Amino acid sequence: MSLRTVLDHLAPLARSLRKGQVPEGGDPSLLFNAAVEGGYLVAAADGTVDAAELGTLKRAILALAGDDLRSDDLDALVEDLIDLRASEGEAARCKAVGELLAAHKAADEGLYLAAAIAYASNGLDRKELAVLERIAHSAGLSQAGLVTLATQVRDDLGRRSLPE
Protein backbone atom coordinates (compact mmCIF):
# COMPACT_ATOMS: atom_id res chain seq x y z
CA MET A 1 0.00 0.00 0.00
CA SER A 2 1.21 3.46 -0.77
CA LEU A 3 0.81 5.32 2.48
CA ARG A 4 2.62 8.23 0.84
CA THR A 5 -0.44 8.64 -1.43
CA VAL A 6 -2.71 8.90 1.60
CA LEU A 7 -0.42 11.35 3.36
CA ASP A 8 -0.12 13.48 0.23
CA HIS A 9 -3.92 13.60 -0.03
CA LEU A 10 -4.18 14.67 3.62
CA ALA A 11 -1.37 17.27 3.40
CA PRO A 12 -3.71 20.29 3.04
CA LEU A 13 -5.68 19.21 6.10
CA ALA A 14 -2.46 18.60 8.03
CA ARG A 15 -1.17 22.09 7.18
CA SER A 16 -4.45 23.64 8.33
CA LEU A 17 -4.41 21.70 11.58
CA ARG A 18 -0.82 22.64 12.35
CA LYS A 19 -1.56 26.31 11.70
CA GLY A 20 -4.65 26.11 13.86
CA GLN A 21 -6.79 27.31 10.95
CA VAL A 22 -9.60 25.06 9.84
CA PRO A 23 -12.61 25.66 7.59
CA GLU A 24 -15.55 27.52 9.06
CA GLY A 25 -13.43 28.73 11.97
CA GLY A 26 -13.81 25.41 13.75
CA ASP A 27 -11.69 23.91 16.47
CA PRO A 28 -8.54 22.26 15.06
CA SER A 29 -8.28 19.79 17.93
CA LEU A 30 -11.88 18.62 17.43
CA LEU A 31 -11.32 18.17 13.70
CA PHE A 32 -8.06 16.31 14.31
CA ASN A 33 -9.77 14.00 16.82
CA ALA A 34 -12.71 13.36 14.49
CA ALA A 35 -10.49 12.48 11.53
CA VAL A 36 -8.34 10.16 13.61
CA GLU A 37 -11.29 8.55 15.38
CA GLY A 38 -13.00 7.84 12.06
CA GLY A 39 -9.95 5.86 11.01
CA TYR A 40 -9.91 3.99 14.30
CA LEU A 41 -13.63 3.16 14.13
CA VAL A 42 -13.21 1.64 10.69
CA ALA A 43 -10.15 -0.33 11.80
CA ALA A 44 -12.06 -1.69 14.81
CA ALA A 45 -15.22 -2.53 12.83
CA ASP A 46 -14.41 -6.23 12.64
CA GLY A 47 -13.51 -6.41 16.33
CA THR A 48 -9.75 -6.41 15.79
CA VAL A 49 -7.32 -3.64 14.90
CA ASP A 50 -4.50 -5.50 13.21
CA ALA A 51 -0.88 -4.39 12.96
CA ALA A 52 -1.22 -2.97 9.42
CA GLU A 53 -4.28 -0.90 10.36
CA LEU A 54 -2.69 0.34 13.59
CA GLY A 55 0.56 1.21 11.84
CA THR A 56 -1.26 3.13 9.12
CA LEU A 57 -3.38 4.94 11.69
CA LYS A 58 -0.35 5.94 13.74
CA ARG A 59 1.53 7.20 10.69
CA ALA A 60 -1.52 9.21 9.63
CA ILE A 61 -1.80 10.68 13.13
CA LEU A 62 1.85 11.73 12.98
CA ALA A 63 1.31 13.25 9.53
CA LEU A 64 -1.67 15.25 10.78
CA ALA A 65 -0.18 16.28 14.12
CA GLY A 66 3.41 16.70 13.11
CA ASP A 67 6.32 14.42 13.75
CA ASP A 68 6.97 16.04 17.12
CA LEU A 69 4.15 14.05 18.75
CA ARG A 70 5.71 11.87 21.43
CA SER A 71 5.30 8.11 21.29
CA ASP A 72 3.61 8.11 24.72
CA ASP A 73 1.09 10.70 23.53
CA LEU A 74 0.40 8.70 20.39
CA ASP A 75 -0.25 5.54 22.41
CA ALA A 76 -2.46 7.48 24.86
CA LEU A 77 -4.51 8.85 21.96
CA VAL A 78 -5.12 5.35 20.62
CA GLU A 79 -6.08 4.15 24.12
CA ASP A 80 -8.55 7.05 24.38
CA LEU A 81 -10.15 5.98 21.09
CA ILE A 82 -10.48 2.42 22.37
CA ASP A 83 -12.09 3.67 25.58
CA LEU A 84 -14.53 5.98 23.77
CA ARG A 85 -15.76 3.21 21.49
CA ALA A 86 -16.12 0.84 24.43
CA SER A 87 -17.97 3.31 26.67
CA GLU A 88 -20.24 5.04 24.14
CA GLY A 89 -20.59 2.40 21.45
CA GLU A 90 -19.70 2.35 17.80
CA ALA A 91 -22.95 3.90 16.53
CA ALA A 92 -22.74 6.90 18.87
CA ARG A 93 -19.10 7.52 18.00
CA CYS A 94 -19.79 7.25 14.25
CA LYS A 95 -22.53 9.85 14.62
CA ALA A 96 -20.30 12.19 16.64
CA VAL A 97 -17.41 11.84 14.20
CA GLY A 98 -19.63 12.45 11.19
CA GLU A 99 -21.20 15.51 12.75
CA LEU A 100 -17.80 16.99 13.61
CA LEU A 101 -16.49 16.34 10.11
CA ALA A 102 -19.60 18.02 8.66
CA ALA A 103 -19.30 21.02 10.99
CA HIS A 104 -15.71 21.52 9.83
CA LYS A 105 -16.49 20.91 6.15
CA ALA A 106 -13.99 18.03 6.20
CA ALA A 107 -16.14 14.97 5.45
CA ASP A 108 -14.13 14.03 2.38
CA GLU A 109 -10.78 14.25 4.17
CA GLY A 110 -11.96 12.35 7.24
CA LEU A 111 -13.64 9.62 5.23
CA TYR A 112 -10.67 9.37 2.88
CA LEU A 113 -8.44 8.65 5.86
CA ALA A 114 -10.92 6.15 7.31
CA ALA A 115 -11.21 4.30 3.99
CA ALA A 116 -7.42 4.22 3.66
CA ILE A 117 -7.17 2.59 7.08
CA ALA A 118 -9.63 -0.08 5.92
CA TYR A 119 -7.58 -0.75 2.80
CA ALA A 120 -4.39 -1.08 4.88
CA SER A 121 -5.28 -4.66 5.69
CA ASN A 122 -7.20 -7.07 3.45
CA GLY A 123 -9.20 -4.37 1.67
CA LEU A 124 -12.52 -2.83 2.60
CA ASP A 125 -14.87 -5.44 4.04
CA ARG A 126 -18.62 -5.21 4.74
CA LYS A 127 -18.23 -4.30 8.43
CA GLU A 128 -15.77 -1.53 7.62
CA LEU A 129 -18.05 -0.28 4.85
CA ALA A 130 -20.98 -0.19 7.29
CA VAL A 131 -18.95 2.04 9.64
CA LEU A 132 -17.95 4.30 6.76
CA GLU A 133 -21.62 4.54 5.78
CA ARG A 134 -22.63 5.56 9.32
CA ILE A 135 -19.98 8.26 9.48
CA ALA A 136 -20.79 9.46 5.95
CA HIS A 137 -24.51 9.65 6.74
CA SER A 138 -23.85 11.79 9.82
CA ALA A 139 -21.42 13.91 7.84
CA GLY A 140 -24.02 14.58 5.15
CA LEU A 141 -22.21 12.64 2.43
CA SER A 142 -24.48 10.65 0.13
CA GLN A 143 -24.09 6.94 -0.57
CA ALA A 144 -22.98 7.81 -4.09
CA GLY A 145 -20.45 10.28 -2.71
CA LEU A 146 -19.09 7.64 -0.36
CA VAL A 147 -18.78 5.09 -3.16
CA THR A 148 -16.92 7.65 -5.28
CA LEU A 149 -14.59 8.49 -2.40
CA ALA A 150 -13.93 4.84 -1.47
CA THR A 151 -13.28 4.01 -5.11
CA GLN A 152 -10.81 6.89 -5.31
CA VAL A 153 -9.00 5.60 -2.23
CA ARG A 154 -8.92 2.09 -3.68
CA ASP A 155 -7.57 3.38 -6.97
CA ASP A 156 -5.05 5.63 -5.23
CA LEU A 157 -3.78 2.69 -3.22
CA GLY A 158 -4.04 0.10 -5.98
CA ARG A 159 -6.16 -2.22 -3.85
CA ARG A 160 -9.11 -4.49 -4.54
CA SER A 161 -12.66 -3.36 -5.28
CA LEU A 162 -15.52 -2.51 -2.94
CA PRO A 163 -17.58 -5.40 -1.62
CA GLU A 164 -20.74 -6.04 -3.60
Secondary structure, 3 states (H helix, E strand, C coil): CCHHHHHHHHHHHHHHHHHCCCHHHCCHHHHHHHHHHHHHHHHCCCCCCCHHHHHHHHHHHHHHHCCCCCHHHHHHHHHHHHHHHHHHCHHHHHHHHHHHHHHCCCHHHHHHHHHHHHHCCCCCCHHHHHHHHHHHHHHCCCHHHHHHHHHHHHHHHCCCCCCC
